[in-house]
């Protein structure tokens, strides 16, 4: 009888130990952020002295609800060099953190910035992206690179989703 009671107690201990894991798993909501879009910046927008008219960007991000995130982000800032030629600044990064609430998603990570002017590629640049899609999948996007916050870009082509 004592062996059965000990076995029963052991099973209860295991069951209670597993209970919080399954409860937490149900409380966490995974959010998926996808984007393949193009946007325009307000007049006068610059990055490191390069005048910008807009950007193209793509993202595939999974946010599990615990401030972590995984995925990738890529953007091309559409600029003009001092000589009047197109100068597309390329940003590529791995997403490592994120959150989503009230129709807005914010994600961040480390990436590289290629100014496309012959200078060395900057690596280990912190990026923070905030997207707020509207009902048509357009909306707004805000990008911060290192200590530089670009103004709000209005998304006018493609789509962004938070699911």
Backbone as CSV, one residue per row, in Angstrom:
resi,resn,N_x,N_y,N_z,CA_x,CA_y,CA_z,C_x,C_y,C_z
1,UNK,0.820,-1.190,0.000,0.000,0.000,0.000,0.873,1.267,0.000
2,UNK,1.948,1.241,0.762,2.848,2.383,0.826,3.506,2.641,-0.525
3,UNK,3.842,1.565,-1.278,4.434,1.713,-2.608,3.448,2.386,-3.553
4,UNK,2.163,1.982,-3.490,1.151,2.583,-4.355,0.972,4.061,-4.022
5,UNK,0.960,4.379,-2.738,0.808,5.759,-2.319,1.999,6.604,-2.784
6,UNK,3.200,6.061,-2.682,4.403,6.759,-3.132,4.360,6.976,-4.641
7,UNK,3.914,5.947,-5.374,3.804,6.057,-6.833,2.764,7.118,-7.201
8,UNK,1.634,7.121,-6.509,0.586,8.101,-6.751,1.108,9.516,-6.460
9,UNK,1.809,9.674,-5.355,2.368,10.982,-4.996,3.374,11.444,-6.050
10,UNK,4.207,10.531,-6.540,5.184,10.870,-7.571,4.480,11.330,-8.851
11,UNK,3.401,10.644,-9.206,2.648,11.035,-10.407,2.026,12.420,-10.225
12,UNK,1.524,12.719,-9.025,0.957,14.035,-8.768,2.017,15.125,-8.854
13,UNK,3.208,14.840,-8.310,4.292,15.814,-8.379,4.641,16.109,-9.832
14,UNK,4.739,15.083,-10.650,5.050,15.249,-12.075,3.927,16.033,-12.771
15,UNK,2.689,15.666,-12.470,1.550,16.346,-13.100,1.536,17.827,-12.741
16,UNK,1.748,18.157,-11.463,1.760,19.563,-11.062,2.963,20.310,-11.627
17,UNK,4.068,19.613,-11.769,5.256,20.257,-12.355,5.013,20.616,-13.815
18,UNK,4.264,19.790,-14.514,3.980,20.043,-15.931,2.838,21.030,-16.139
19,UNK,1.980,21.171,-15.165,0.810,22.033,-15.294,1.157,23.472,-15.656
20,UNK,2.087,24.133,-14.997,2.392,25.514,-15.405,2.921,25.623,-16.820
21,UNK,3.658,24.612,-17.282,4.171,24.647,-18.645,3.040,24.647,-19.644
22,UNK,2.046,23.793,-19.462,0.965,23.763,-20.423,0.071,24.988,-20.297
23,UNK,-0.105,25.528,-19.106,-0.904,26.738,-18.940,-0.224,27.908,-19.642
24,UNK,1.080,28.072,-19.438,1.797,29.168,-20.093,1.787,29.026,-21.605
25,UNK,1.893,27.809,-22.100,1.907,27.589,-23.542,0.604,28.073,-24.169
26,UNK,-0.520,27.906,-23.452,-1.795,28.348,-24.003,-1.960,29.860,-23.907
27,UNK,-1.315,30.501,-22.935,-1.438,31.933,-22.771,-0.623,32.709,-23.805
28,UNK,0.470,32.141,-24.297,1.326,32.821,-25.259,0.677,32.826,-26.636
29,UNK,0.631,33.973,-27.265,0.085,34.085,-28.606,1.218,34.425,-29.557
30,UNK,1.429,33.578,-30.523,2.480,33.822,-31.514,1.916,34.757,-32.584
31,UNK,2.692,35.778,-32.919,2.295,36.752,-33.933,3.269,36.638,-35.098
32,UNK,2.726,36.657,-36.302,3.546,36.607,-37.510,3.439,37.948,-38.223
33,UNK,4.596,38.515,-38.564,4.653,39.784,-39.271,5.278,39.519,-40.633
34,UNK,4.581,39.921,-41.674,5.132,39.781,-43.023,4.983,41.118,-43.747
35,UNK,5.959,41.403,-44.571,5.908,42.642,-45.338,6.708,42.483,-46.614
36,UNK,6.167,42.990,-47.677,6.846,43.162,-48.963,6.227,44.433,-49.525
37,UNK,6.871,45.557,-49.257,6.206,46.826,-49.524,7.189,47.914,-49.948
38,UNK,6.596,49.015,-50.365,7.358,50.200,-50.756,6.668,51.399,-50.117
39,UNK,7.471,52.363,-49.681,6.897,53.544,-49.054,7.634,54.802,-49.453
40,UNK,7.041,55.940,-49.086,7.654,57.231,-49.382,7.934,57.964,-48.071
41,UNK,9.054,58.699,-48.070,9.415,59.530,-46.931,8.942,60.957,-47.181
42,UNK,8.764,61.737,-46.110,8.463,63.155,-46.303,9.645,63.873,-46.965
43,UNK,9.366,64.928,-47.647,10.402,65.739,-48.292,11.425,66.183,-47.248
44,UNK,12.697,66.154,-47.626,13.759,66.587,-46.731,14.381,65.475,-45.908
45,UNK,13.910,64.230,-46.077,14.460,63.105,-45.321,15.858,62.761,-45.829
46,UNK,16.795,62.564,-44.899,18.157,62.159,-45.261,18.636,61.065,-44.306
47,UNK,19.610,60.303,-44.773,20.327,59.360,-43.921,21.808,59.518,-44.222
48,UNK,22.585,59.898,-43.214,24.029,60.137,-43.347,24.330,61.071,-44.525
49,UNK,23.510,62.109,-44.666,23.720,63.109,-45.698,23.141,62.771,-47.062
50,UNK,22.588,61.581,-47.238,22.011,61.173,-48.522,20.512,61.489,-48.510
51,UNK,20.041,62.350,-49.425,18.610,62.623,-49.514,17.840,61.353,-49.916
52,UNK,16.746,61.087,-49.198,15.939,59.888,-49.455,14.540,60.267,-49.927
53,UNK,14.046,59.516,-50.907,12.673,59.724,-51.370,11.741,58.643,-50.820
54,UNK,12.273,57.457,-50.588,11.426,56.369,-50.114,12.245,55.144,-49.786
55,UNK,11.553,54.020,-49.668,12.211,52.756,-49.377,11.385,51.585,-49.886
56,UNK,12.086,50.480,-50.088,11.473,49.170,-50.343,11.914,48.296,-49.187
57,UNK,11.017,47.457,-48.677,11.417,46.614,-47.563,10.635,45.308,-47.538
58,UNK,11.246,44.338,-46.890,10.624,43.040,-46.710,10.964,42.504,-45.336
59,UNK,10.018,41.758,-44.764,10.240,41.172,-43.449,9.424,39.899,-43.320
60,UNK,9.991,38.963,-42.596,9.304,37.749,-42.192,9.712,37.512,-40.754
61,UNK,8.789,37.773,-39.815,9.136,37.759,-38.397,8.100,36.966,-37.607
62,UNK,8.587,36.187,-36.652,7.727,35.457,-35.724,7.993,35.997,-34.327
63,UNK,6.937,36.475,-33.674,7.034,37.034,-32.325,6.209,36.137,-31.402
64,UNK,6.876,35.343,-30.530,6.135,34.399,-29.684,5.445,35.018,-28.469
65,UNK,5.646,36.289,-28.189,4.940,36.925,-27.080,5.760,37.065,-25.812
66,UNK,7.050,36.792,-25.867,7.902,36.897,-24.676,9.040,37.894,-24.883
67,UNK,8.890,38.851,-25.765,9.845,39.884,-26.185,10.951,39.362,-27.098
68,UNK,11.004,38.051,-27.339,11.958,37.535,-28.320,11.275,37.547,-29.691
69,UNK,12.044,37.317,-30.712,11.504,37.202,-32.064,12.573,36.572,-32.941
70,UNK,12.137,35.984,-34.033,13.064,35.450,-35.023,12.589,35.880,-36.395
71,UNK,13.536,36.007,-37.298,13.172,36.364,-38.657,14.242,37.207,-39.304
72,UNK,13.864,37.765,-40.439,14.796,38.578,-41.216,14.125,39.858,-41.663
73,UNK,14.958,40.878,-41.834,14.492,42.174,-42.310,15.460,42.663,-43.373
74,UNK,14.923,43.229,-44.432,15.747,43.801,-45.500,15.061,45.071,-45.961
75,UNK,15.862,46.100,-46.183,15.309,47.352,-46.706,16.312,47.989,-47.652
76,UNK,15.789,48.689,-48.623,16.601,49.500,-49.522,16.079,50.919,-49.431
77,UNK,16.929,51.816,-48.933,16.574,53.226,-48.869,16.875,53.840,-50.229
78,UNK,15.896,54.485,-50.827,16.017,55.031,-52.171,16.516,56.467,-52.085
79,UNK,17.798,56.641,-52.392,18.415,57.945,-52.246,19.020,58.465,-53.528
80,UNK,19.591,59.664,-53.412,20.261,60.318,-54.534,21.627,60.804,-54.052
81,UNK,22.672,60.433,-54.793,24.032,60.834,-54.427,24.231,62.334,-54.669
82,UNK,25.365,62.840,-54.191,25.667,64.259,-54.407,25.811,64.581,-55.891
83,UNK,26.133,63.571,-56.701,26.248,63.757,-58.147,24.929,63.630,-58.874
84,UNK,23.826,63.441,-58.126,22.511,63.343,-58.755,22.143,61.957,-59.249
85,UNK,22.989,60.978,-58.959,22.708,59.592,-59.382,21.984,58.831,-58.261
86,UNK,21.223,57.775,-58.619,20.586,56.958,-57.578,21.636,56.359,-56.640
87,UNK,21.359,56.402,-55.340,22.215,55.780,-54.339,21.312,54.999,-53.393
88,UNK,21.228,53.704,-53.636,20.367,52.845,-52.847,21.141,52.256,-51.677
89,UNK,20.719,52.587,-50.469,21.361,52.131,-49.241,20.687,50.830,-48.810
90,UNK,21.493,49.778,-48.655,20.942,48.446,-48.391,21.147,48.058,-46.931
91,UNK,20.038,47.668,-46.285,20.052,47.230,-44.893,19.592,45.779,-44.856
92,UNK,20.364,44.924,-44.181,19.984,43.522,-44.010,20.221,43.144,-42.566
93,UNK,19.265,42.436,-41.965,19.452,42.085,-40.568,18.666,40.880,-40.111
94,UNK,19.141,40.343,-38.986,18.488,39.232,-38.305,17.692,39.788,-37.128
95,UNK,16.433,39.429,-37.052,15.550,39.899,-35.989,15.769,39.049,-34.735
96,UNK,15.828,39.710,-33.578,16.025,38.978,-32.327,15.048,39.372,-31.220
97,UNK,14.333,40.475,-31.388,13.376,40.903,-30.371,12.148,41.490,-31.017
98,UNK,11.030,41.470,-30.277,9.835,42.058,-30.846,8.637,42.020,-29.926
99,UNK,7.638,42.789,-30.313,6.363,42.812,-29.603,5.288,43.240,-30.585
100,UNK,4.054,42.940,-30.223,2.921,43.340,-31.059,1.718,43.609,-30.170
101,UNK,1.036,44.710,-30.440,-0.176,45.056,-29.696,-0.949,46.111,-30.465
102,UNK,-2.254,46.041,-30.370,-3.140,47.068,-30.937,-2.878,47.361,-32.411
103,UNK,-2.597,46.327,-33.203,-2.412,46.510,-34.635,-1.061,47.038,-35.054
104,UNK,-0.106,47.103,-34.126,1.242,47.573,-34.426,2.243,46.516,-33.989
105,UNK,3.267,46.305,-34.795,4.348,45.384,-34.440,5.667,46.135,-34.464
106,UNK,6.497,45.860,-33.476,7.839,46.429,-33.414,8.816,45.276,-33.271
107,UNK,9.845,45.278,-34.103,10.868,44.242,-33.997,12.244,44.859,-34.199
108,UNK,13.256,44.181,-33.673,14.599,44.736,-33.708,15.639,43.635,-33.843
109,UNK,16.853,44.059,-34.129,17.961,43.120,-34.247,19.214,43.850,-34.687
110,UNK,20.177,43.076,-35.111,21.441,43.640,-35.590,21.567,43.344,-37.075
111,UNK,22.155,44.294,-37.796,22.283,44.105,-39.227,23.450,44.861,-39.803
112,UNK,23.448,44.938,-41.117,24.502,45.650,-41.833,23.870,46.754,-42.675
113,UNK,24.664,47.791,-42.901,24.230,48.917,-43.738,25.301,49.139,-44.793
114,UNK,24.896,49.012,-46.058,25.781,49.254,-47.192,25.337,50.557,-47.848
115,UNK,26.159,51.577,-47.723,25.823,52.893,-48.274,25.868,52.908,-49.805
116,UNK,26.420,51.879,-50.421,26.518,51.766,-51.883,27.288,52.929,-52.511
117,UNK,28.288,53.405,-51.784,29.122,54.494,-52.304,30.604,54.117,-52.309
118,UNK,30.884,52.835,-52.131,32.266,52.379,-52.111,32.874,52.323,-50.718
119,UNK,32.194,52.881,-49.732,32.701,52.822,-48.363,32.449,51.429,-47.789
120,UNK,33.202,51.038,-46.742,32.991,49.719,-46.153,31.575,49.553,-45.596
121,UNK,31.071,48.338,-45.646,29.755,48.017,-45.095,29.836,48.123,-43.571
122,UNK,28.890,48.802,-42.958,28.811,48.891,-41.496,28.085,47.655,-40.982
123,UNK,28.725,46.934,-40.070,28.122,45.721,-39.508,27.801,45.953,-38.042
124,UNK,26.888,45.142,-37.517,26.508,45.260,-36.114,25.698,46.510,-35.816
125,UNK,24.908,46.947,-36.788,24.074,48.139,-36.616,22.713,47.708,-36.055
126,UNK,22.335,48.304,-34.934,21.022,48.036,-34.352,19.944,48.638,-35.254
127,UNK,18.909,47.851,-35.538,17.753,48.398,-36.259,16.501,48.122,-35.449
128,UNK,15.578,49.053,-35.514,14.271,48.908,-34.878,13.231,49.314,-35.914
129,UNK,12.275,48.439,-36.142,11.230,48.663,-37.142,9.876,48.625,-36.452
130,UNK,9.030,49.588,-36.751,7.651,49.582,-36.264,6.734,49.694,-37.474
131,UNK,5.856,48.712,-37.627,4.903,48.768,-38.733,3.479,48.806,-38.178
132,UNK,2.654,49.586,-38.855,1.246,49.691,-38.507,0.447,49.597,-39.795
133,UNK,0.024,48.379,-40.146,-0.752,48.244,-41.377,-2.190,48.752,-41.199
134,UNK,-2.755,49.235,-42.296,-4.165,49.600,-42.281,-4.970,48.427,-42.840
135,UNK,-6.251,48.619,-43.039,-7.125,47.535,-43.502,-6.757,47.038,-44.900
136,UNK,-6.101,47.870,-45.705,-5.701,47.477,-47.062,-4.279,46.900,-47.100
137,UNK,-3.610,46.771,-45.944,-2.241,46.247,-45.909,-1.189,47.292,-46.192
138,UNK,-1.595,48.549,-46.272,-0.636,49.646,-46.463,-0.278,50.165,-45.073
139,UNK,-0.443,51.443,-44.784,-0.183,51.966,-43.460,1.131,52.709,-43.364
140,UNK,1.823,52.539,-42.230,3.069,53.266,-41.998,4.160,52.343,-41.483
141,UNK,5.393,52.804,-41.663,6.570,52.081,-41.193,7.568,53.099,-40.681
142,UNK,8.167,52.808,-39.524,9.194,53.660,-38.949,10.454,52.815,-38.775
143,UNK,11.592,53.367,-39.175,12.867,52.664,-39.114,13.880,53.488,-38.334
144,UNK,14.540,52.831,-37.383,15.643,53.457,-36.655,16.885,52.625,-36.921
145,UNK,17.954,53.286,-37.350,19.238,52.641,-37.621,20.274,53.232,-36.683
146,UNK,20.769,52.430,-35.754,21.693,52.953,-34.756,21.003,54.037,-33.961
147,UNK,21.558,55.229,-33.960,20.952,56.347,-33.227,20.108,57.251,-34.126
148,UNK,19.988,56.901,-35.409,19.240,57.733,-36.363,17.826,57.199,-36.563
149,UNK,16.850,58.014,-36.212,15.440,57.671,-36.448,14.987,58.361,-37.725
150,UNK,14.579,57.579,-38.686,14.032,58.152,-39.919,12.578,58.526,-39.669
151,UNK,12.047,59.508,-40.416,10.641,59.869,-40.231,9.710,58.747,-40.707
152,UNK,8.466,58.882,-40.367,7.455,57.889,-40.748,7.371,57.797,-42.261
153,UNK,7.457,56.568,-42.772,7.263,56.322,-44.205,5.822,55.874,-44.419
154,UNK,5.192,56.435,-45.410,3.831,56.033,-45.777,3.934,54.926,-46.817
155,UNK,3.394,53.753,-46.473,3.450,52.606,-47.384,2.382,52.785,-48.448
156,UNK,2.826,52.779,-49.722,1.892,53.026,-50.820,1.835,51.897,-51.840
157,UNK,2.696,50.883,-51.696,2.673,49.725,-52.601,2.993,48.474,-51.799
158,UNK,2.520,47.332,-52.287,2.767,46.071,-51.598,1.853,45.901,-50.408
159,UNK,2.303,45.114,-49.413,1.447,44.901,-48.249,2.260,44.538,-47.007
160,UNK,1.633,44.780,-45.851,2.172,44.419,-44.560,1.040,43.739,-43.778
161,UNK,1.376,42.683,-43.044,0.362,42.023,-42.231,0.921,41.678,-40.859
162,UNK,0.033,41.689,-39.888,0.316,41.224,-38.535,-0.791,40.217,-38.219
163,UNK,-0.408,38.962,-38.026,-1.423,37.921,-37.769,-1.097,37.171,-36.514
